[in-house]
Amino acid sequence: MRDMIAGPYAPVLQETVCDKLEIEGEIPSDLNGVYLRNGPNPRYAPQGRYHWFDGDGMLHAAHFDRGRLTYRNRWVRTDAFAREEAERRALYWGVMESHKERGDKPMKDSANTDVIGHGGVALASWYLAGEIYRVDPLTLETLGKLPLGGRFSAPHPKVDPATGELMYFDYQNEVPYMSYGVIGDDGQPKHRVPIDLPGARLPHDMAITERYSILHDLPLFHDMDALRAGRHKIDFHAELPARFGIIPRYGAAESIRWFEAPPCWLYHTVNAWEEGDEVVMVACRYMPARDARGAIDERKTARMIAELQMDSRLCRWRFDLKTGQTKEEIVDPEHNLEFPTSNARRIGRRSRWAYQMEQTREAPHFTAVVKQDIDSGAIQRWSDGPGSYYSEAPFAPAEHPIAEDDGYLVSFVWNEDTKRSEIQVFDARDLARGPVARARVPQRIPAGFHAAWIEAGHIARRHGASGRSRHTA
């Protein structure tokens, strides 16, 4: 595994606000909202071996307001971050080290992985189901944890654009191994049930439709001997199927139905919806390593996943609620794409377009932005070259859109050759045209994990009718 604390991955140690950016092209006047990107950015030199999942969460933001653009970055002030700030040194060990449990957290909860918008704020969470932290989407001030009381964690919750409800799964190493729940648009819990699993698992994502949620039980999970010793080690089990549990949004625990598919691992889903008696889910299917006979190489597959060696393909599953059968289809067998997003206004409803990152097989290096037709697999792409490190590029709808893809893609880009960071804006209808605007950022933006677009109208719930911050830069 390459050095994940050097080069494009090295942390920045300054929190910056800049509203006077050098811009090439023109910022679209109908692009209004905030692009947020999360990622690991250790505040203090790590103890022991460093894994990319260990660093403190730092949010980078590009705020678009009627043709104006402001950049800022700020750490997420988790409990662990606050403790280390008080001591002025690293106090935790990472996922590659032996580390006995401390309280109810076996490792540092860094809120460094995902970021989404819900109820007018941003929610930041961690890869290993860390607690969710609320963040002001404009000022990036940490507002505290999602106020639900007791333990709550989720790597990739999903928000229904029609109801504002947030669906989540929570997992742990004790019974119950998974829980599923619903949170209202006001941030208050509405539903929570335990999910019966054969043992401790490591699911990463989920999907929703208008009536159902889709939970994952995949054949990649803890090495139990290592877990008992306080180490984080994973094994792939080719003898086990991938299982997908479909549960009504407010379903009782016993209402979940499990559908089996060939063994695989999934990091991220694109979208899901209902078609008659079928539930359809589209996701990036991790391709297991194969030995000389063509059989799954379990050890190599687990090592690839642990070391973030990405090899995935766009895949579609059809779960027949009438017959209980599953149909799996690789939509695009050629392109290694991951970190997908879709039009958030279409989450849970049929959609056509996925916006993904082209990647190398080594630890995450996103070399291009890709728009893919999830029906045919056809792609459009843009790249400034192999020395570019793009960030996940979520879809940002134009004001008053007339089509699903009527809007923009935004990405932070670090160019290793020119040693400069940019905010690039693309017309989603014509990605191959290249950026319609480039804004030079005066500091390096390290490579990171997930990003989100939060519309100005959603931010207005916290900052007034215009969605502008009441705080000055």
MIVOKOL-476617 format. One record per atom (N, C-alpha, C): z, x, y. Coordinates in pm, whole numbers, plus 50000, padded with zeros to 5 digits. Example, Ala and Ser with C-alpha at 12.3 -4.5 7.8 and 13.67 -1.06 7.14 Angstrom:
BEGIN
507805131949431
507805123049550
507805132049670
507085128549775
507145136749894
507875129050003
# end
This chain:
BEGIN
500005008549881
500005000050000
500005008850125
499155005750222
499035014150340
500285013050426
500425022250520
501585022550608
501515010550703
502435000950685
502404988550761
503264989150887
503595001250931
504345002651055
503675012851145
502375015351118
501615025351195
500235019651228
499545026251320
498185022351355
498125008051407
497194999851356
497054986051405
498274977251376
499164981751287
500324973851247
501604978351319
501534989251395
502724994751459
503274984751561
504604983751571
505194974051663
505004978051809
505094968151897
505194970652041
506624967452081
507144974752175
508564973752208
508814967652345
507764962452409
507894956152540
507544941352531
508314933152601
507984919052621
507314917952757
506104912352759
505234913052875
504724899352915
504524897253044
503824885553096
502724890453189
501504885553170
500374889953253
499444878153279
499264874853407
498344863953443
497154868953524
496974881853529
495814887753598
495064896353497
494274889853416
493534896453309
492084898853350
491554909953308
490144912953330
489324904453233
488474895553287
487754885853204
486254888053213
485624888653096
484174889153086
483684875653036
482734869653103
482334856053070
483174846153148
483304834053096
484034823553168
484924815853073
486194814353113
487124806253033
486714791553047
486464784352937
486064770352948
487134761953017
486714753453108
487664745053182
488234733853097
487564730652985
488074719952898
488834725452778
489274738052788
490134744352687
491524745352749
492434736352709
493744735552772
494834734452667
495724744252668
496804744752570
497234759052550
497904761652438
498434774952411
498014779452271
497484791452264
497234798252137
498424807352110
499084805351996
500254813051957
499954820551828
500364833351823
500194841251701
501524847851666
501974845951542
503214851751494
502904864551416
503914873051401
503714885051323
504954893751320
505024903051224
506184911951210
506164923151313
507274925051382
507364935051487
508794940351492
509144950151404
510534954451396
511064959951528
512254954851566
512884959351691
513494973251674
514024976251556
514654989151529
514014995451405
514095008451396
513515015551282
514105010051153
513255006151058
513754999650935
514505009350845
515405003550766
516095011250664
515285010550534
515115021750467
514435021950339
512945019450353
512335015050243
510895012350239
510594999450317
509545000050396
509204988750482
508034980950423
508194967750413
507114958550376
506784950250499
505534946050509
505094938650628
505894925750649
506454920150542
507224907850556
508594910250622
508984922850644
510344926050689
510534925250841
509494927750918
509654929651061
510134917251135
510814919251247
511254908051330
510034900151380
510194886951385
509104878651434
508864880751583
507614882951619
507224883251760
506044873951780
506164865251880
505084856251916
504284862052032
502974861352019
502054864752128
501354851752167
501214849352297
500684836552343
499594838552447
498574829952441
497544829052544
497544814652594
497964812652718
498074799352777
496844796652863
496084786452825
494864782552896
495154770052978
494874770853108
495164759753198
494034758453299
493054749753267
491924746653355
491224759453407
490884767953314
490144780153347
491014792153376
492344790253386
493254801453408
493864805653275
494244818253268
494734823753142
495924832953166
496994830753090
498194839153097
498544844052957
498834857052946
499284862852819
500774866252830
501524863852720
502904868452711
503264870852566
504284879052544
504784881352408
506304881852413
506944877752302
508404877352299
508874876452155
509984883452126
510574882351994
511194868451974
511184863851848
511944851951811
513394856351790
514314850251862
515724854351856
516404847351738
516174852451618
516854847151500
518304851951499
519094846351408
520474851151392
520494865951357
519594870051267
519544884051226
519164893051342
518194888651423
517784896451540
518964898251635
519734887551658
520884888251749
521944898051698
522184897951567
523174907251511
522734921751532
521464924451508
520974938151525
520954942251672
520654932951761
520694936051904
522104939851947
523094932851891
524484935851926
524884949851879
524344954051764
524684967151709
523724978151754
522584974151810
521544983351855
520994991951742
520894985951623
520334993151508
519994983051398
519184987451302
518844978951189
520054977251098
520294964851055
521434961750968
521004956450832
519724953450814
519244947150692
518294956550617
518124953650489
517154960550405
516034950850370
514834956350346
513674947750327
513444943450184
512324936550162
512034930450033
511744940749924
511454953049959
511154963349860
512394970849813
513544967449870
514784974349835
515714965249756
516634971249682
517674963549616
518664958949721
518944945949722
519784940549828
520524928349775
521794929749752
522584918449705
522704907949815
522984895749773
523034884849869
524124886949973
523784883050095
524754883350204
524844869150259
525974862650235
526064848650270
525074840850186
524284832250251
523294824250177
521884829850192
521744842150246
520414847950264
520334861350192
519504862050090
519394874650017
518724885850095
517894882250195
517204892250276
517174887550421
516654896050507
516604892850649
515644881250675
516144871150743
515344859750783
514754862650920
513434865150924
512834870551045
511944860951121
511644849251066
510774839551135
509474845951182
508894854651099
507754862651143
506404858451087
506354847251013
505154844450935
504314833050992
504874821250995
504094809551037
504514805251176
503634797851243
503974790951367
503104778451374
503754767151405
503034754451422
503634747151541
502944736851587
503484728351692
504004715451634
505164710851684
505724698051639
506664692751746
506424680551790
507314674151885
507424681352017
506354687852061
506334694452190
506844708652191
507294713952077
507764727752069
507004734951959
507144748251954
506604756151845
507704758551742
507324758851615
508254761551506
507814774251435
508704784051426
508424796851361
509234797951233
508594802551126
509284803550996
508854816050923
509534818950812
509374831450739
508754829250602
508094839550550
507384839550422
508254834650305
509494839550296
510354835950183
511264824150218
510674814050285
511364801550313
512544803350407
512354811150511
513404812850610
513634800250692
514764799950761
515054788350845
514044787350959
513804775051003
512804772651107
513454773451244
512844781451331
513334783051468
512424775851566
513034768851661
512314761751766
512094771251883
510864771151937
510494780252045
509734772452152
510044775052277
509274769152386
507864774952382
506824766452372
505464771852353
504894778852475
505474776752593
504974783452713
505784795952748
507094794752752
507924806252790
508254815152672
508104809952549
508454816752424
509964818952412
510754811552486
512204811952472
512604805752339
513464812452264
513974806952139
515004796152172
514804784152118
515624772552151
516664769452045
516684777051936
517614774551827
516894769951703
517664766751600
517084762451474
516754747451478
515854743451392
515574729251378
516894722251344
517374713151426
518754708151415
518914697351309
518924701651183
519034692051074
520384692651005
521144703251029
522434704550961
522234709750820
523024719650782
522904725250648
521674733950635
521374737650511
520264746750485
518934739350496
517994745450562
516644740050565
515684751550579
514654751950497
513694762750505
512334757850457
511284763850510
509944760050469
508944770250520
508084775850434
507094785450482
505974778750563
505394767850513
504224761750577
504334746450577
505154740650664
505184726050674
503884720850733
503664707850719
502444701650768
502794689750857
502004687650963
502234676951059
501094666851051
501454654251037
500464643351038
500114640451183
498834641951222
498474639951363
498614625451408
498594615951315
498694601851353
500124597451377
501044602051294
502434597651304
503354607851370
502924620451376
503774631051427
504824635651328
504844629951208
505824633951107
505494647751051
506554654951018
506414668150957
506874667350813
506004671250720
506314671750578
506584686250538
507604688350458
507984701950423
508444702750278
508414714950224
509064717950097
510014729550120
511064729650041
512134739550054
512374744949914
512484758149897
512734763249762
513834773649765
514464775349650
515564784849637
515684788949491
516634797849462
516774803349327
517824796349244
518344785249295
519324777349221
518834762849213
519414755349120
519084741149108
519594733749231
518824724549293
517414721949261
516524733049316
515544737049238
514704748349276
513774744949392
513504732149414
512664728049526
513154714549577
513004712449706
513214699449768
511984696249851
511794683349875
510684678849959
511234668850059
510704669350181
511224660150281
510264657250393
510694647850478
509924643250594
510844643650716
510324648850826
511044649250952
510234641251054
510904633051133
510214624951232
509724632951350
508914626651432
508374632951551
509484637251647
510654630951634
511794634351720
512644645751665
512224651751552
512944662951494
514084658851403
514234646051375
515324641351292
514844638551149
515684641451048
515274639350909
515104624650876
514074621750795
513794608050753
513834606250602
513624617350527
513514616050382
513694629850321
514384630750208
514544643550137
514904640549992
514174646849897
514454644849755
514334658249682
515084660149573
514924672249491
513664671049405
513044682449377
511854682949291
512204690849166
511974684749052
512334690948923
511294701348885
511714714048879
510854725048836
511464731948715
510644739048636
511164746048518
512104757648551
512034762748674
512854774048714
512544777848857
513104789048901
512864793649037
511404797549055
510814793049163
509394795449189
509214801349329
507974805449360
507664811249490
506434804449551
506484791349574
505334784649638
505194789249781
504004788749833
503774793649969
503264782950064
502544773150014
501944763150104
501964749550036
501504739550107
501414725850058
500244719250131
500004706650101
498974699050173
499454684550182
498864677150275
499194663050289
497924654850302
498024642050263
497004632050294
497694621150376
497014610250399
497624599450477
498804593150403
498794593550269
499864586850193
500644596150103
500134608250078
500744617049978
501014630950034
501894638149964
502064652449985
501784659449853
501214671549860
500834679149742
501654691949738
502504693249637
503384704649620
502864713749510
503224726549513
502644736449423
503704742549332
503384743349204
504184750749105
503214760349036
503194772749081
502184782349040
502774793148951
501954799248863
502484808648763
502734822748817
503224823648939
503654836348996
505064834049049
506034841248992
507404839349037
508244851549004
509534850549031
510434861949020
510434868248881
510544881548877
511024888548759
512524886248758
513014878648659
514404874048663
515404885648650
515064896048572
515954907548563
516094914248699
514964915648770
515004921748903
515794912949000
515604899848988
516314890749078
517824891849060
518254892648934
519694893948909
520244907048963
519374917248973
519804930149026
519684930849178
519234919749238
519124919249383
517814924549437
516784925649349
515484930649393
514454919549393
513464920849481
512384911149490
511154916749418
510924912349296
509764916549217
509124904149157
507804903749157
507114891849109
506284894948985
506124884748899
505304885548779
504294874048780
503104876648727
502104866148706
502094862448559
502034849448528
502124844648391
500844836948356
499914844148296
498604838248268
498654827348163
499754826548087
499844816047984
500234802548042
500614802348170
501044790048233
499934784548324
499794771448331
498794765748422
499314765748565
498404764548659
498794760848795
499054745848794
500144741748858
500494727448862
500584722849008
500044710849030
500064704849162
500724691249153
501814689549228
502564677149223
502214668149340
501774656049311
501424646349415
502524635949423
503114634649541
504234625649561
503944617049684
504214603949676
504064595649796
504924601049909
504484599150030
505184605250143
506684602450142
507054590250109
508474586850101
508894584349957
508234591149863
508464588649722
509814593649673
510344586549572
511544591249502
511174603449419
512194611049378
511964623249302
511134620649176
511434609649107
510734606748981
509324601549001
508894599349125
507544594049148
506484604949153
506884617649151
505904628449157
505074628749029
503774631349043
502864632748929
502274646748931
502334653548815
501874667348807
500484668048746
499614675948808
498244678148762
498084693048733
497464696248619
497314710148577
495914715348604
495844728448632
494574735348656
494694749348598
493574756748586
493654770548534
494624778948617
495284788848552
496294796848622
495704804248742
496394803348854
495944810248975
497114810549073
496884816949184
497844817349294
497144812549420
497844805249502
497324800849631
498244805649741
497664811649842
498444813649964
498324801250053
497074797550091
496954787850199
495934776850169
496304764850207
495404753350195
494614751550325
493454744950311
492624741450427
492964727350473
492864717750379
493124703750412
493114695750282
493504683150290
493464674050176
493264659950228
492744651350142
492514637450182
492344628950057
492204615950076
492034606549966
490604601249964
490054600349843
488724594249821
488844584749703
488984571949728
489144562349620
490394565349539
490204567349407
491324570449318
491644585249314
490934593349392
491134607749387
491844612849512
492644623249491
493174631349601
492414644549597
491824648549708
491014660649717
491794670949798
491874683249747
492514694249819
491574706149823
491434712149939
490614724149957
491544735449998
491394746949933
492294758249960
491584771249925
492214782349961
491704795549927
492374799949796
491594800949689
492104804149556
492114819249537
493314824749515
493444839049486
492784841749350
491924851649343
491194854649221
491974864949139
492494861249021
493274870848941
492444882948900
493114894348890
492444906348840
492114904648692
491054910948648
490604909748508
490594923448442
490864923548311
490774935948235
489374937648180
489164947948098
487814951048047
487244939947960
488124931847901
487664920647817
487424907847895
487744908148024
487574896148105
488804887448113
489884891248044
491124883648049
491904887148175
492794878148217
493604880548335
494534892348311
494504901948401
495414913248398
496654909348479
497714905548409
498884899948476
499564909948568
499744922248521
500454932148602
499664935748728
498364937548711
497544941048826
497474929548926
497404917248875
497364905548963
498634904649046
499794906348981
501064905749053
501154916949156
500684928749119
500744940049212
499834937749332
498654932349309
497744929349420
498384919749519
499004909249466
499624899349554
500794905549629
501614913349557
502774919649621
502364929249731
501244936049712
500784945949808
499774940349908
499614926949907
498744920050003
497294924649993
496844927749872
495444930749849
494724917449827
493984913149927
493464899649931
492104898449862
492004888749772
490734885649706
490734870849675
490144862849761
490224848249745
488874841849775
488724829649723
487494822049741
487834807549774
486984801249854
487184787249887
486994778649763
487964769949737
487974762149614
488364747749647
487854738349565
488164724149582
488724718649451
489844711349462
490424704449348
490344689349371
490014682149264
490034667549267
491044662649164
492054655549210
493104650149124
492874635049110
492554630748989
492244616648964
493544609248934
493994601049027
495254593849011
495174583248903
493974579348864
493804569148761
493854575148621
493194586648602
493104592748468
494094604148448
494624609948557
495504621348546
494774634548527
493454634548540
492654646548519
492464654348648
492204667548632
491954676448744
490574682548730
489844683248840
488564690248843
488664701248948
488384713648907
488434725148997
487034730649016
486684733749141
485344738849171
485434749749278
484864761449249
484744771949349
483594768249442
483904765849568
482874761749664
482014773549704
482644785049727
481944796949772
482384808849688
481594812949588
481994823949500
481784837849561
481244838649681
480804851549736
481764857549837
482244849649933
482934855350049
484454855550029
485034867050061
486474869050053
487104864350185
487544851750187
488044845550309
489454840250287
490274840650391
491644835650382
492134831850522
493434828650530
494074823750652
493234812650716
493024801750640
492164790950689
492904781350782
492164775350872
492654764150951
491534753750956
491894741951000
490914731451024
491314724151151
490514714751192
490834706651310
492124699151284
493204702451358
494514696551332
494524681451351
493574676251426
493474661751443
492964654951316
492464663151221
491924657751096
492814660950976
493984666750996
494854669950883
495194657250806
494994657750674
495234646150590
494084636450582
493014639250657
491814630950657
490614639650622
489564633450573
488414641350532
487884649550649
487644662350624
487094671250725
485984679550662
485154685050748
483994692550700
484124707550720
484874711750826
484824725650866
486144732850842
486034745050792
487184754050781
486914766150868
487944770950935
487844782851020
488724793450956
488094804350910
488774813950825
488564828150874
489264837350806
489164851350840
488504858850724
487444866250756
486854875350658
487784887450647
488014892050525
489034902350506
488554913250411
489174924850424
488954935450328
489874933350209
489674940750102
490534939649985
491864946750006
491964955450107
493214962450131
494174953150204
495364958150237
496354950150309
495694943650429
496114931550465
495344923150556
494704930350673
493394930150671
492584935150781
491484924850797
491614916450899
490644905850923
489524911551009
488344912750950
487244919651017
486294910151088
486414896951066
485484887451128
486114873651131
485624865551224
485964851351231
484824843651164
485164833851080
484164826651001
484374811651015
483294804351034
483274789751026
482544786150899
483174777850814
482574774750685
482454759750665
481294755650615
481064741750574
481714740050437
482794732250426
483504731250300
482794722350199
481714715950241
480884708450145
479904717750075
479204726050153
478154734650096
478584749150076
479604753450148
480014767450144
479294776250245
478314770950318
477564778850415
478484783550527
478214795550579
479084801350681
478324805650805
479044805750917
478694813151037
479814823451058
479494835051116
480514845151136
480264853051263
481334859251313
481194868751422
482174880151400
481704892251430
482564903951424
482094914051527
483044921151586
482714932351673
482574945351594
482644944551461
482494956351378
483694958851290
483574967851193
484634970251095
485914975951155
485854981251276
487054986451340
487864975851411
487434963251402
488114952251469
489164946051378
490294942551435
491374935651365
491584922251435
491034911651374
491124898251432
492434891551388
492864881751467
493984873151430
493444859551387
494244852451306
493874839051263
493414830951383
492334823251366
491674816551478
491664801351457
492754794551493
492784780051476
491844772751571
491414761051530
490504752851610
491254746851728
490634747551846
491194741551968
490204731152019
490524718252009
489564708052049
489294708252200
488034705852235
487714703952376
488304690652423
488454689452553
488884676452605
487764666352579
488144654552529
487184643852498
486094648452402
486454653652285
485444658652190
484594647352135
483354650652102
482424640652047
482104643351901
482634654151843
482404657451703
483594665351652
483724666251518
484844673551458
484914687951504
483754694251526
483734708451565
483474710451714
483674700051794
483484701251938
484744707251999
484744720252013
485904727252064
485714742252056
486814749452043
486774763952056
487634770551948
487394783251926
488244791851845
488754802951936
490024806151921
490644816752000
491244826951905
491094839751935
491664850251851
492064862251936
493184868551899
493514881751951
492754892051867
492214902151931
491424912351861
491854926251909
492244934551814
492484948751844
491314956651788
490684964751872
489554972951830
490024987251814
490044992051691
490545005451661
489655016351721
488385013051743
487455023051796
487605024651947
487735013452019
487845013952164
489295014452212
490245012152120
491675012052153
491995001752262
491474989552244
491764979052341
491984965852268
492834957552329
493084944052277
492414933852368
491864923552307
491224912852381
491674899352329
491584889552417
491614875452377
490164870952377
489654866952261
488264862452252
488204847452231
487304840952302
487114826452294
485694823752246
485584815252143
484284811952084
484034796952096
482764793152113
482354779252100
482264776351950
483094767351900
483154764751756
481844759051702
481044753051787
479764747551740
478734758351717
478924770051778
477934780851768
478664794151762
479424796251653
480224808351641
479374820951642
478194820351579
477354832251567
476854837351702
476984829351805
476594833551940
477534844351994
478724845051942
479704854651989
480604848752095
481534856552147
482514851252242
481864846052371
482314834352417
481894829452548
482774835552656
483924840952616
484804847952710
485604858452636
485824869652703
486694880352654
487664883752767
488944883952735
489964887752833
490694899952782
490684910452859
491334922852818
492844921852840
493624924852736
495074924452742
495584938652766
496494940552862
496884954252900
497824961152802
498154955152690
498914962252588
498314959152451
498584967852355
498074965652220
498774953652156
497994945352088
498534934252012
498424937951865
499554940451797
499484944551657
498884933651569
498354937751456
497914928051355
499094919351314
498824907051274
499914897851241
499494887351141
500334877251131
500134866751031
499464854451092
500194843451102
499574830651133
499544827551282
498634818351317
498464814051454
498364798851459
498554793351578
498454778951598
497894776151736
497244764651747
496824759551877
497674747151905
498324746752022
499104735152064
498454729552189
498014717252180
497284710852289
498194708652410
497584708952530
498344707052653
499074693752654
498454683452598
499094670352596
500364670152513
500434678452409
501644679152328
502734687152401
502314697752469
503284705952543
503884697952658
503124688252712
503584680452826
504894673252798
505194670852671
506454664152638
507644672452684
507464685652692
508564694352733
508424699052878
507194700352926
506974706753055
506344697753160
506364684953140
505804676253242
504364672853215
503814664453299
502524658153273
501394668053256
501424679353326
500294688653321
500374698253204
501534699053138
501704709053037
501964722853092
502234723653223
502534736653284
504014739853269
504294752453259
505694756753248
506384754853382
507634750553377
508454750053496
509024763853530
508844773253438
509354786753459
508244795353517
508574803753608
507594812853663
507494825253575
506384832153589
506214844553512
507144855253563
# end
